[in-house]
Amino acid sequence: MSEDGKMVTATIDNIEVNVPEGTTILNAAKSVGIKIPTLCHHDDLKPKGLCRICVVEIEGYRNLQTSCTLPLSEGMVINTNSHQVRRARRDLVDLELSNHTGTCYTCNRSRNCTLRELADECGVTEFRFGEKQKADHEIEDSGLFIVRDMNKCIQCRNCERACKELQAVGAYGIKDRSNKIKIAAFADKELEETVCINCGQCITHCPTGALSVKDETEKVWDAIENPKKHVVIQTAPAPRSAIGECFGNDPGEEAMTFQLATALRRCGFDKVFDTTFTADLTIIEEATELLIRLKKALVDKDESIALPQFTSCSPGWIKYLEHFKPEMIPNVSSAKSPQQMFGAVIKTYYAQKNNINPDDIVSVALMPCVAKKFECSRPEMTDSGYKDVDIVLTTEEAAQMIKEAGMDLRKVPKSEYDAPFGASTGSGVIFGATGGVMEAALRTAIELITGLKAEDLFEHANITPVRGFEGSRIAEVTIDKVGAVPEILKAHFNDWEWLKGATLKVGVAHGTANANKVLADIEAGGPFSECHFIEFMGCPGGCLAGGGMPRPVNMDVREARAKILYDEDMHYEYRKSHENPEVAHLYQEFFTEGPCSHKAHDLLHTHYTARGVIID
């Protein structure tokens, strides 16, 4: 795009177009309602023009040109639908189909496959260049819960580009050349042998069924149908913003929070709980940990304390740190993710309260994320004495179960979540968007430290400086006054005088490529090194665009889903995590010594003792 505001004028399909200099033909056509079909193009990724489906005819040009890579120039006369263009487009689609193995009715992407949509648009009714009957590649079902069927790969390289450009990981590479070219795991290894972080962004950006999430719905059905098993499910904040898309809703159309509770109960789950409960629990534990770190660093002058403190809700981000920056692991909060906290509470407190043998409980989590499947399978996630979370379903898997049970989610009546983990807050809901964890933490920290209402500092308690889709951002809150220490924190603090006049600096980053820049800034002593608390989310946009969410995903979709979550936040009776009455009851009845106590650490935290937060 032109930085000096220069505009160019051209004609596309007899329509005059006036756009900023540097705008591609593809985007210029889109601005006047002309759709040019694409296959390899994705708004998140740098255009490459690999598939050539988007070719157009330009007066004065000898050959057809790719509209996704060529900027519009002054006076261009472009035809997007000439005979030559249509013929080339049809030939390219037919060639792709001739090398594509598998039938659409058994493919997980049959309802939203870009190749199938193009075939329909081009009027494909036969395989003009032949139909491949035999698969060339075995299906790769890795231990990372990502399934690769290279027989359906169209060589668009979106997976490779997403992994490098958005996530700065590089788990994919190119093998061989010409007609033997293949998208392979780095160095042609198995995917689980690479530095893959399980984020699933390769799946999100794949236009066909070549990449998918390992389907575990049959395991859940088996558990539900076993009369000896007590099967419970927790539902994360992000799926409610998008599961309606699996049933025909447009992105941002309607939150499906309470329809989802009904549908899952009708599927046969014994209890349906809301993960926002442990999102609130996470805020209490993580905020307490941060305050303990700050006191040790600022008051006790303990130079071993690692600051800034990083949030730990995103397992893809955690794995990224383990692979690429293990020296910064001490900065990560020891608090587990809400998913894993819930699993530990279910197999202990809930089992005891209801006199159920934990061995008979099957704990299922509905999550937006492929990495959550990996997280629940980590060997350390067994602090309850059992596997804390047994099975993770993605949003698309849960939608499939609901469909199998004969329901259209849009027509299911609403119902409340089950006690004792049904009370939610708006803070827990916004965990699904980038900046949501930070906003929830600030709402609670402001009120616990100052005694003021968050609404006194921010209109409607909406802390907008941490919202948005910039790759990273910094916000500050100055503590002008302090209040009394709340009862729940008196085991750790006598007063807040040591915080009076301090400015709390926080940061937010989403997508591990952006996170990597923030880490480099910290190491270089840049602005982020002055932060006290930084939220990192592994996926661009946060959980609402995770690898297990409905596809396609782009910036418009992210914004629409985020709006659903922020709108829902405004309608909750309780909008701050510390106000959740069921969380308060859990501390009164089970974690009686309060947050960051021995028992809380045993069940709700990992055990990096070097972080200096375990209470002796």
C-alpha positions as CSV (number, residue, x, y, z in Angstrom):
1,M,0.0,0.0,0.0
2,S,1.1,3.5,-0.8
3,E,2.4,5.4,2.3
4,D,1.9,8.9,0.7
5,G,-1.9,8.3,0.0
6,K,-1.5,8.2,-3.8
7,M,-4.5,6.6,-5.5
8,V,-4.7,4.7,-8.8
9,T,-7.7,4.3,-11.1
10,A,-8.4,1.3,-13.4
11,T,-11.2,-0.6,-14.9
12,I,-12.2,-4.1,-13.8
13,D,-15.0,-5.8,-15.7
14,N,-16.1,-2.4,-17.0
15,I,-16.3,-1.0,-13.5
16,E,-14.1,1.9,-12.6
17,V,-12.0,1.3,-9.5
18,N,-10.1,3.9,-7.4
19,V,-7.8,2.4,-4.7
20,P,-4.6,3.2,-2.9
21,E,-1.4,2.6,-4.9
22,G,-0.1,-0.9,-4.1
23,T,-3.5,-2.6,-3.8
24,T,-3.5,-6.0,-5.5
25,I,-5.9,-6.6,-8.4
26,L,-7.6,-9.3,-6.2
27,N,-8.3,-6.8,-3.4
28,A,-9.3,-4.0,-5.8
29,A,-11.9,-6.3,-7.4
30,K,-13.2,-7.3,-3.9
31,S,-13.6,-3.6,-3.1
32,V,-16.3,-3.3,-5.8
33,G,-18.0,-6.6,-5.2
34,I,-16.2,-8.7,-7.8
35,K,-15.2,-12.1,-6.6
36,I,-12.0,-13.6,-8.1
37,P,-11.7,-17.2,-7.0
38,T,-8.6,-18.3,-5.2
39,L,-7.1,-21.5,-3.8
40,C,-3.7,-20.8,-2.2
41,H,-4.5,-17.3,-1.2
42,H,-5.2,-16.4,2.4
43,D,-5.5,-12.9,3.9
44,D,-3.2,-14.0,6.8
45,L,-0.4,-15.0,4.5
46,K,1.9,-13.3,2.1
47,P,0.6,-13.8,-1.5
48,K,2.6,-16.3,-3.6
49,G,0.4,-17.0,-6.7
50,L,1.2,-20.7,-6.5
51,C,-2.2,-22.1,-7.6
52,R,-2.9,-19.6,-10.4
53,I,-6.6,-20.0,-9.9
54,C,-6.9,-16.2,-9.5
55,V,-5.6,-15.3,-13.0
56,V,-7.1,-12.4,-14.9
57,E,-6.7,-11.0,-18.4
58,I,-5.1,-7.5,-18.7
59,E,-5.1,-5.5,-21.9
60,G,-1.6,-5.2,-23.2
61,Y,-0.3,-8.2,-21.3
62,R,0.8,-11.2,-23.2
63,N,-0.2,-13.8,-20.6
64,L,-2.7,-14.1,-17.9
65,Q,-1.6,-12.7,-14.6
66,T,-2.1,-13.7,-10.9
67,S,-4.4,-11.1,-9.3
68,C,-3.2,-11.9,-5.8
69,T,0.4,-10.8,-6.4
70,L,0.1,-8.1,-9.1
71,P,-0.6,-4.5,-7.8
72,L,-3.2,-2.4,-9.7
73,S,-1.6,0.3,-11.8
74,E,-3.0,3.4,-13.4
75,G,-5.2,2.9,-16.4
76,M,-5.2,-0.9,-16.3
77,V,-8.2,-2.6,-18.1
78,I,-8.8,-6.0,-16.5
79,N,-11.2,-8.8,-17.4
80,T,-11.7,-11.4,-14.6
81,N,-14.2,-13.5,-16.5
82,S,-13.1,-13.7,-20.2
83,H,-13.3,-16.9,-22.2
84,Q,-9.5,-17.4,-21.8
85,V,-9.7,-16.8,-18.0
86,R,-12.6,-19.2,-17.5
87,R,-10.9,-21.9,-19.6
88,A,-7.6,-21.6,-17.7
89,R,-9.4,-21.7,-14.4
90,R,-11.4,-24.8,-15.4
91,D,-8.2,-26.5,-16.6
92,L,-6.4,-25.7,-13.4
93,V,-9.2,-27.0,-11.2
94,D,-9.5,-30.2,-13.4
95,L,-5.8,-30.8,-13.1
96,E,-6.0,-30.5,-9.3
97,L,-8.9,-32.9,-9.2
98,S,-7.0,-35.4,-11.3
99,N,-4.3,-35.6,-8.7
100,H,-6.7,-35.6,-5.7
101,T,-7.5,-38.9,-4.1
102,G,-10.6,-39.6,-2.0
103,T,-14.3,-39.0,-2.1
104,C,-16.0,-35.9,-0.9
105,Y,-18.7,-37.6,1.2
106,T,-16.1,-39.2,3.5
107,C,-13.8,-36.1,3.8
108,N,-13.9,-34.0,6.9
109,R,-13.8,-30.8,4.8
110,S,-16.6,-31.7,2.4
111,R,-18.8,-28.9,3.7
112,N,-16.2,-26.2,3.4
113,C,-13.5,-27.4,1.1
114,T,-12.2,-24.6,-1.2
115,L,-11.4,-27.1,-4.0
116,R,-14.9,-28.5,-4.0
117,E,-16.4,-25.0,-4.0
118,L,-14.2,-24.1,-7.0
119,A,-15.3,-27.3,-8.8
120,D,-18.9,-26.3,-8.3
121,E,-18.3,-22.7,-9.5
122,C,-16.4,-23.9,-12.6
123,G,-19.2,-26.3,-13.5
124,V,-17.1,-29.5,-13.1
125,T,-19.2,-32.6,-13.9
126,E,-16.5,-35.0,-14.9
127,F,-12.9,-35.8,-14.4
128,R,-11.6,-34.5,-17.8
129,F,-8.0,-35.4,-17.0
130,G,-8.7,-38.7,-15.2
131,E,-9.4,-39.7,-11.6
132,K,-6.7,-41.0,-9.4
133,Q,-8.0,-44.3,-7.9
134,K,-5.1,-45.3,-5.7
135,A,-3.6,-43.2,-2.9
136,D,0.1,-42.5,-3.2
137,H,0.7,-41.7,0.5
138,E,-0.2,-43.4,3.7
139,I,-2.3,-41.3,6.1
140,E,0.0,-39.9,8.9
141,D,-1.7,-40.0,12.3
142,S,0.9,-38.4,14.5
143,G,1.1,-38.4,18.2
144,L,0.4,-34.7,18.1
145,F,-3.3,-35.2,17.1
146,I,-2.7,-33.7,13.7
147,V,-3.7,-36.0,10.8
148,R,-2.0,-35.5,7.4
149,D,-3.5,-37.0,4.2
150,M,-1.1,-35.9,1.5
151,N,-3.3,-37.5,-1.1
152,K,-5.5,-34.5,-0.7
153,C,-2.7,-32.0,-0.7
154,I,-2.8,-29.4,-3.5
155,Q,0.7,-28.0,-2.9
156,C,-0.6,-24.6,-2.0
157,R,2.0,-24.5,0.8
158,N,-0.4,-22.7,3.2
159,C,0.6,-25.0,6.0
160,E,4.3,-24.3,5.5
161,R,3.7,-20.5,5.2
162,A,1.4,-20.4,8.2
163,C,3.9,-22.3,10.3
164,K,6.7,-20.0,9.3
165,E,5.0,-16.6,8.9
166,L,2.4,-16.6,11.6
167,Q,4.1,-19.0,14.1
168,A,7.8,-18.7,13.5
169,V,8.1,-22.4,14.0
170,G,9.0,-24.0,10.7
171,A,7.8,-27.6,11.3
172,Y,7.1,-28.0,7.6
173,G,9.4,-28.0,4.5
174,I,9.4,-28.8,0.8
175,K,10.8,-32.1,-0.4
176,D,11.8,-32.9,-4.0
177,R,10.9,-30.8,-7.1
178,S,8.7,-30.6,-10.2
179,N,5.9,-33.2,-10.2
180,K,7.4,-35.0,-7.3
181,I,7.2,-32.0,-4.9
182,K,5.8,-32.8,-1.5
183,I,5.0,-30.9,1.6
184,A,6.7,-32.7,4.4
185,A,7.5,-32.3,8.0
186,F,10.9,-30.6,8.4
187,A,13.8,-32.8,7.2
188,D,11.2,-35.3,6.1
189,K,10.6,-36.5,9.6
190,E,7.4,-37.5,11.3
191,L,5.6,-34.4,12.5
192,E,5.9,-35.4,16.1
193,E,9.7,-35.5,15.7
194,T,9.9,-31.9,14.7
195,V,9.5,-28.7,16.8
196,C,5.7,-28.7,16.0
197,I,3.9,-26.9,18.8
198,N,0.4,-28.4,18.1
199,C,-1.2,-25.0,17.5
200,G,-3.1,-26.3,14.5
201,Q,-2.7,-23.2,12.4
202,C,-1.6,-25.4,9.5
203,I,-5.0,-27.1,9.7
204,T,-6.8,-23.7,9.9
205,H,-5.1,-22.4,6.8
206,C,-5.4,-25.7,4.7
207,P,-8.0,-25.2,2.0
208,T,-8.8,-28.9,1.6
209,G,-8.9,-32.0,3.8
210,A,-5.2,-32.7,3.7
211,L,-4.8,-31.6,7.3
212,S,-7.3,-32.4,10.1
213,V,-7.6,-32.9,13.8
214,K,-7.5,-36.4,15.1
215,D,-11.2,-37.4,15.7
216,E,-11.9,-38.7,19.3
217,T,-15.7,-38.5,19.2
218,E,-16.0,-42.3,19.2
219,K,-14.1,-42.4,22.5
220,V,-16.6,-40.0,24.0
221,W,-19.6,-41.9,22.7
222,D,-18.1,-45.1,24.2
223,A,-17.8,-43.5,27.6
224,I,-21.3,-42.0,27.4
225,E,-22.7,-45.5,26.6
226,N,-20.9,-47.2,29.4
227,P,-23.3,-47.2,32.4
228,K,-20.4,-47.5,34.8
229,K,-18.9,-44.2,33.8
230,H,-19.9,-40.7,35.0
231,V,-19.1,-38.5,32.0
232,V,-18.8,-34.8,32.5
233,I,-17.8,-32.1,30.0
234,Q,-16.5,-28.6,30.4
235,T,-17.0,-26.0,27.6
236,A,-14.4,-23.3,27.0
237,P,-15.3,-19.7,26.2
238,A,-14.2,-19.6,22.5
239,P,-16.4,-22.4,21.1
240,R,-19.6,-20.6,22.1
241,S,-18.6,-17.8,19.7
242,A,-18.3,-20.1,16.6
243,I,-20.0,-23.4,17.0
244,G,-23.1,-21.9,15.4
245,E,-21.1,-21.6,12.2
246,C,-21.1,-25.4,12.0
247,F,-24.9,-25.3,11.7
248,G,-25.2,-22.5,9.1
249,N,-24.8,-19.3,11.2
250,D,-22.6,-16.5,9.8
251,P,-19.6,-15.6,11.9
252,G,-20.6,-13.2,14.7
253,E,-24.3,-14.0,14.3
254,E,-25.2,-15.4,17.8
255,A,-23.5,-16.9,20.9
256,M,-24.5,-20.5,21.4
257,T,-23.6,-20.7,25.1
258,F,-26.8,-22.0,26.6
259,Q,-28.0,-23.9,23.6
260,L,-24.7,-25.8,23.8
261,A,-25.3,-26.7,27.4
262,T,-28.7,-28.2,26.4
263,A,-27.4,-30.0,23.4
264,L,-24.5,-31.7,25.2
265,R,-26.8,-32.8,28.0
266,R,-29.0,-34.4,25.4
267,C,-26.0,-36.1,23.9
268,G,-25.7,-38.0,27.1
269,F,-23.2,-36.1,29.3
270,D,-24.1,-36.5,33.0
271,K,-23.0,-33.0,33.8
272,V,-22.2,-30.0,31.6
273,F,-19.9,-27.4,33.2
274,D,-18.5,-24.1,32.1
275,T,-14.7,-23.7,31.8
276,T,-15.2,-20.0,32.6
277,F,-15.4,-21.2,36.2
278,T,-11.8,-22.2,36.2
279,A,-10.9,-19.2,34.1
280,D,-12.0,-17.2,37.1
281,L,-10.0,-19.6,39.3
282,T,-6.9,-19.1,37.1
283,I,-7.2,-15.3,37.5
284,I,-7.2,-15.6,41.3
285,E,-4.2,-18.0,41.4
286,E,-2.2,-16.2,38.7
287,A,-2.9,-12.7,40.1
288,T,-1.8,-13.9,43.6
289,E,1.3,-15.4,42.1
290,L,2.2,-12.2,40.4
291,L,1.7,-10.2,43.6
292,I,3.9,-12.6,45.5
293,R,6.6,-12.3,42.8
294,L,6.4,-8.5,42.9
295,K,6.6,-8.3,46.6
296,K,9.7,-10.6,46.7
297,A,11.3,-8.6,43.9
298,L,10.4,-5.1,45.0
299,V,10.2,-5.4,48.8
300,D,12.5,-8.3,49.6
301,K,14.9,-7.4,46.8
302,D,15.1,-11.1,45.8
303,E,17.0,-10.9,42.5
304,S,16.2,-14.5,41.6
305,I,12.5,-13.7,40.9
306,A,11.8,-13.9,37.2
307,L,9.9,-11.0,35.8
308,P,7.9,-10.2,33.7
309,Q,5.5,-13.1,34.6
310,F,4.0,-14.8,31.5
311,T,0.5,-16.3,31.4
312,S,0.3,-20.0,30.7
313,C,-3.2,-20.7,29.3
314,S,-2.0,-21.5,25.8
315,P,-0.3,-25.0,25.5
316,G,0.9,-24.2,22.0
317,W,2.7,-21.1,23.4
318,I,4.2,-23.2,26.3
319,K,5.5,-25.8,23.9
320,Y,7.0,-23.0,21.8
321,L,8.8,-21.6,24.8
322,E,10.1,-25.1,25.7
323,H,11.4,-25.6,22.2
324,F,12.9,-22.2,21.4
325,K,13.4,-20.3,24.7
326,P,13.7,-22.8,27.6
327,E,15.8,-20.3,29.5
328,M,12.6,-18.2,29.9
329,I,10.5,-21.0,31.4
330,P,11.0,-19.5,35.0
331,N,9.0,-16.5,33.8
332,V,5.9,-18.6,33.1
333,S,3.2,-18.6,35.7
334,S,3.1,-21.9,37.5
335,A,-0.7,-21.7,37.3
336,K,-2.2,-24.4,35.0
337,S,-4.6,-23.6,32.2
338,P,-8.3,-23.5,33.1
339,Q,-8.8,-26.8,31.3
340,Q,-6.3,-28.6,33.5
341,M,-7.4,-26.8,36.7
342,F,-10.9,-28.1,36.0
343,G,-9.7,-31.6,35.4
344,A,-7.9,-31.7,38.8
345,V,-10.9,-30.2,40.6
346,I,-13.3,-32.7,39.0
347,K,-11.2,-35.7,40.0
348,T,-10.8,-34.5,43.6
349,Y,-13.3,-32.0,45.0
350,Y,-16.2,-32.9,42.7
351,A,-15.6,-36.7,43.2
352,Q,-15.4,-36.4,47.0
353,K,-18.5,-34.1,47.2
354,N,-20.6,-36.5,45.1
355,N,-19.1,-39.8,46.5
356,I,-17.9,-40.9,43.1
357,N,-14.8,-43.0,42.5
358,P,-12.5,-40.8,40.4
359,D,-11.6,-43.8,38.3
360,D,-15.2,-43.9,37.2
361,I,-15.2,-40.3,36.0
362,V,-14.5,-39.5,32.4
363,S,-13.6,-35.8,32.2
364,V,-14.1,-34.3,28.8
365,A,-13.2,-30.8,27.7
366,L,-14.6,-28.9,24.7
367,M,-11.9,-26.7,23.5
368,P,-11.0,-24.5,20.4
369,C,-7.5,-25.9,20.2
370,V,-5.6,-28.9,18.9
371,A,-2.8,-28.3,21.4
372,K,-5.3,-28.9,24.3
373,K,-5.4,-32.5,23.2
374,F,-1.7,-32.6,23.6
375,E,-1.8,-30.7,26.9
376,C,-4.2,-33.2,28.6
377,S,-1.9,-36.0,27.6
378,R,1.3,-34.5,29.1
379,P,2.5,-37.0,31.8
380,E,2.7,-34.3,34.5
381,M,-1.0,-33.5,34.2
382,T,-2.0,-36.1,36.7
383,D,-1.9,-34.2,40.0
384,S,-5.3,-35.6,41.0
385,G,-3.8,-39.1,41.1
386,Y,-5.5,-39.8,37.7
387,K,-5.3,-38.3,34.3
388,D,-6.9,-35.0,35.1
389,V,-8.6,-34.5,31.7
390,D,-9.3,-37.7,29.8
391,I,-10.4,-36.5,26.4
392,V,-10.5,-33.1,24.5
393,L,-13.0,-32.4,21.8
394,T,-12.5,-29.5,19.4
395,T,-15.4,-27.3,18.5
396,E,-15.9,-29.1,15.2
397,E,-15.9,-32.5,16.9
398,A,-18.5,-31.4,19.4
399,A,-20.6,-30.0,16.5
400,Q,-20.4,-33.4,14.8
401,M,-21.6,-35.2,17.9
402,I,-24.5,-32.8,18.2
403,K,-25.4,-33.5,14.5
404,E,-25.1,-37.3,15.1
405,A,-27.5,-36.9,17.9
406,G,-30.1,-35.4,15.5
407,M,-30.0,-31.8,16.7
408,D,-29.7,-28.5,14.9
409,L,-28.0,-26.4,17.6
410,R,-29.8,-23.2,16.4
411,K,-33.2,-24.9,17.3
412,V,-32.2,-26.2,20.7
413,P,-33.6,-24.4,23.7
414,K,-31.3,-22.7,26.2
415,S,-30.5,-24.1,29.6
416,E,-28.1,-23.3,32.4
417,Y,-24.9,-25.0,33.2
418,D,-24.8,-27.5,36.0
419,A,-23.8,-26.8,39.6
420,P,-21.4,-26.6,41.3
421,F,-19.4,-25.2,38.3
422,G,-22.1,-23.3,36.5
423,A,-21.5,-19.8,37.8
424,S,-19.6,-17.7,35.3
425,T,-18.3,-14.2,34.9
426,G,-17.8,-11.9,32.0
427,S,-14.1,-12.0,32.7
428,G,-14.0,-15.8,32.2
429,V,-15.9,-15.4,28.9
430,I,-13.4,-13.0,27.3
431,F,-10.5,-15.4,27.9
432,G,-11.3,-16.6,24.3
433,A,-10.0,-13.4,22.7
434,T,-6.5,-12.1,22.7
435,G,-6.1,-9.7,25.6
436,G,-9.0,-11.3,27.4
437,V,-6.9,-12.9,30.1
438,M,-5.0,-9.7,30.7
439,E,-8.3,-7.7,31.0
440,A,-9.7,-10.2,33.4
441,A,-6.6,-10.0,35.5
442,L,-6.6,-6.2,35.6
443,R,-10.2,-6.0,36.6
444,T,-9.5,-8.2,39.6
445,A,-6.1,-6.7,40.5
446,I,-7.6,-3.2,40.4
447,E,-10.4,-4.0,42.8
448,L,-8.4,-6.2,45.2
449,I,-5.5,-3.7,45.6
450,T,-7.3,-0.4,45.4
451,G,-10.7,-1.1,46.9
452,L,-12.1,0.8,43.9
453,K,-14.4,-0.6,41.3
454,A,-12.9,-1.2,37.9
455,E,-15.7,0.9,36.5
456,D,-14.2,3.8,38.4
457,L,-11.1,3.7,36.2
458,F,-12.5,2.3,32.9
459,E,-16.0,2.8,31.5
460,H,-18.2,-0.3,32.2
461,A,-14.9,-2.0,33.3
462,N,-14.0,-2.4,29.7
463,I,-10.2,-2.2,29.7
464,T,-9.9,-1.4,26.0
465,P,-6.1,-0.7,25.9
466,V,-5.5,-4.4,26.1
467,R,-8.0,-5.2,23.4
468,G,-7.4,-5.4,19.6
469,F,-5.6,-7.5,17.0
470,E,-2.3,-5.7,16.8
471,G,0.5,-8.2,17.0
472,S,1.5,-6.9,20.4
473,R,0.7,-4.0,22.7
474,I,1.5,-2.5,26.1
475,A,-0.8,-0.9,28.6
476,E,-0.2,0.8,32.0
477,V,-2.3,1.2,35.1
478,T,-1.1,3.5,37.9
479,I,-2.1,2.6,41.5
480,D,-2.8,6.0,43.0
481,K,-4.5,4.6,46.1
482,V,-4.6,1.3,47.9
483,G,-7.2,-0.4,50.1
484,A,-7.3,-3.1,52.7
485,V,-6.0,-6.6,51.9
486,P,-9.0,-8.9,51.1
487,E,-9.4,-11.8,53.5
488,I,-8.5,-14.3,50.7
489,L,-5.0,-12.8,50.4
490,K,-4.2,-12.2,54.1
491,A,-2.0,-15.3,54.2
492,H,0.4,-13.6,51.9
493,F,0.1,-9.8,52.5
494,N,-0.3,-7.5,55.4
495,D,-0.9,-4.3,53.3
496,W,-0.5,-2.8,49.9
497,E,1.5,0.2,50.9
498,W,4.5,-1.1,48.9
499,L,2.4,-0.8,45.7
500,K,1.1,2.7,46.3
501,G,2.1,5.0,43.5
502,A,3.5,2.2,41.4
503,T,2.6,1.8,37.7
504,L,1.6,-1.7,36.7
505,K,2.9,-2.3,33.1
506,V,1.3,-5.2,31.1
507,G,1.8,-6.6,27.7
508,V,-0.2,-8.7,25.2
509,A,1.0,-10.7,22.2
510,H,-0.8,-13.3,20.1
511,G,0.6,-15.7,17.5
512,T,4.0,-17.1,18.3
513,A,5.8,-15.1,15.6
514,N,4.6,-11.9,17.5
515,A,5.5,-13.6,20.7
516,N,9.0,-14.3,19.5
517,K,9.4,-10.5,18.7
518,V,8.3,-9.7,22.3
519,L,10.8,-12.2,23.7
520,A,13.6,-10.7,21.6
521,D,12.5,-7.2,22.9
522,I,12.8,-8.4,26.5
523,E,16.2,-9.9,25.9
524,A,17.3,-6.6,24.3
525,G,16.0,-4.5,27.3
526,G,13.2,-3.0,25.2
527,P,9.8,-1.7,26.4
528,F,8.5,-5.2,27.1
529,S,11.3,-5.9,29.5
530,E,9.8,-3.2,31.8
531,C,6.4,-5.1,31.9
532,H,5.4,-6.9,35.0
533,F,2.9,-9.3,33.4
534,I,2.5,-10.4,29.8
535,E,-0.2,-12.4,28.2
536,F,0.8,-14.7,25.3
537,M,-1.6,-16.6,23.1
538,G,-0.3,-19.2,20.6
539,C,-2.8,-18.6,17.9
540,P,-3.3,-15.3,16.0
541,G,-6.4,-13.7,17.5
542,G,-6.3,-16.0,20.5
543,C,-8.4,-19.1,21.2
544,L,-11.3,-17.9,19.0
545,A,-9.1,-18.7,16.0
546,G,-7.6,-21.9,17.4
547,G,-6.8,-25.0,15.3
548,G,-10.0,-26.7,16.3
549,M,-12.4,-23.9,15.4
550,P,-14.7,-23.9,12.4
551,R,-13.0,-22.9,9.1
552,P,-12.3,-20.7,7.3
553,V,-10.7,-18.2,9.6
554,N,-9.6,-14.7,8.7
555,M,-9.5,-11.2,10.3
556,D,-13.2,-10.5,9.6
557,V,-14.1,-13.8,11.3
558,R,-11.8,-13.2,14.3
559,E,-13.4,-9.7,14.8
560,A,-16.9,-11.2,14.6
561,R,-16.2,-13.9,17.1
562,A,-14.5,-11.4,19.5
563,K,-17.5,-9.2,19.3
564,I,-19.7,-12.1,20.4
565,L,-17.5,-12.7,23.5
566,Y,-17.3,-9.0,24.5
567,D,-21.0,-8.6,24.0
568,E,-21.7,-11.6,26.2
569,D,-19.4,-10.3,28.8
570,M,-21.6,-7.2,29.2
571,H,-24.7,-9.3,30.1
572,Y,-23.3,-11.3,33.0
573,E,-24.3,-10.4,36.6
574,Y,-20.7,-10.9,37.7
575,R,-18.0,-9.4,35.4
576,K,-14.9,-9.9,37.6
577,S,-13.3,-13.3,38.5
578,H,-13.2,-12.6,42.2
579,E,-16.9,-12.0,42.3
580,N,-17.7,-15.5,41.1
581,P,-19.7,-17.0,44.1
582,E,-18.9,-20.6,43.3
583,V,-15.1,-19.8,43.1
584,A,-15.3,-18.2,46.5
585,H,-17.2,-21.2,47.8
586,L,-14.5,-23.5,46.5
587,Y,-11.9,-21.7,48.5
588,Q,-14.0,-21.7,51.6
589,E,-14.7,-25.4,51.3
590,F,-11.7,-27.0,49.6
591,F,-8.7,-24.7,49.1
592,T,-9.2,-23.4,52.6
593,E,-5.7,-21.9,52.9
594,G,-6.4,-19.7,49.9
595,P,-4.7,-19.2,46.6
596,C,-1.1,-20.3,46.1
597,S,-1.3,-22.4,49.2
598,H,0.1,-25.9,49.5
599,K,-3.1,-27.6,48.4
600,A,-3.6,-25.1,45.6
601,H,-0.1,-25.7,44.3
602,D,-0.6,-29.4,44.4
603,L,-3.6,-29.3,42.2
604,L,-3.7,-26.0,40.3
605,H,-0.1,-25.3,39.6
606,T,2.8,-27.0,37.9
607,H,5.9,-27.5,40.0
608,Y,8.7,-25.2,38.8
609,T,10.0,-24.5,42.3
610,A,12.7,-22.2,40.8
611,R,10.0,-19.6,40.2
612,G,10.0,-18.8,43.9
613,V,6.2,-18.9,44.5
614,I,5.6,-22.1,46.4
615,I,4.8,-21.3,50.0
616,D,6.8,-23.1,52.6
